[in-house]
Amino acid sequence: MSERATERLHELGQSIWLDNITRALLDSGQLQMYLDDYSVTGLTSNPAIFDKAISSGAYDEAIQGLAASGKDREAIFFELAIDAGLSAYAAPLGPLEQGAASYAGQVPLILKLNSANSLAAGLADQAVTATVDDALRLGCIGVGFTIYPGSDACYAQQEELREITREAKAKGLLVVVWSYPRGGKVSKEGETALDIVAYAAHMAALMGAHVIKVKPPTARIDLEAAKPVYEKAQIPASTLGERVAHVMQAAFAGKRLVVFSGGEAKDTEGVLAEIRQIRDGGGHGSIIGRNSFQRRREDALQLLDSVIRIYQGKA
């Protein structure tokens, strides 16, 4: 039944990704089960999840062994990323440069071309610290760049991104844009407001991003000037699905890949309700991580079958 279900899911053009990975997931064979039974097609993670995995104690022996071998911390991080089976390692120039030659081809690399630092305050901005040629030299598959629509530095960021995008595309690299509204006319609460998130996605699409990362929008309309426009146009925004539809519309009518970040672990009905709204809003798919693999096999299978039925319009 699981194979038939996943075949139907693929026919609908949907992919199942795990947004977490641990050594236990690999050692227990559970990941292989997801690949075989659920047709999982990708894995992703982030520094916070990776840090939690390291602090769990599961990697203590490996870390101690690597440290005792005299390897530097960047080499240790590369080997942990490879050992954990991460789908990509995105980092600034220094960390990638330190280990790219030694670990070439063992983990896909994305070079983050701009970076902030913890000591800076005030202006929402990041310094350009690497180039597209650096990414090619290090064997990366793509480049990443963060923009802050609303920041006093946003125009300079757009000009920087324009040149990076032009060069990256000419040289066959993927362009990933983190579009995080901040500063300027945007209030703190408004950073996830519907009008602000939609405009952030639109700005990234205008800049030529292949992949756009934004946060799920709330029903809030942050800009006073936008409120009468939304009211006059009667743009629906009472449900997440309606809000997703609006964000997709803002990203060239859904012709750009927009990734909506996931949230906290939910019960089954919470997961399915959110997926229905993403489907109804025209989202490209659902990223299902802890909400599936933290269940018993039977329960996970039932959940994924329900997801398939939702995308088929049967539930």
Secondary structure, 3 states (H helix, E strand, C coil): CHHHHHHHHHHCCCCEEECCCCHHHHHCCHHHHHHHHHCEEEECCCHHHHHHHHHCCCCHHHHHHHHHCCCCHHHHHHHHHHHHCCCCEEECHHHHHHHCCCCCCCCCEEEECEECCCCCCCCCCCEECCCHHHHHHCCCCEEEEEECCCCCCHHHHHHHHHHHHHHHHHCCCEEEEEECCCCCCCCCHHHHCHHHHHHHHHHHHHCCCCEEEECCCCCCCCCCCHHHHHHHHCCCCCCHHHHHHHHHHHCCCCCCEEEECCCCCCCHHHHHHHHHHHHHCCCCCCECCHHHHCCCHHHHHHHHHHHHHHHCCCC
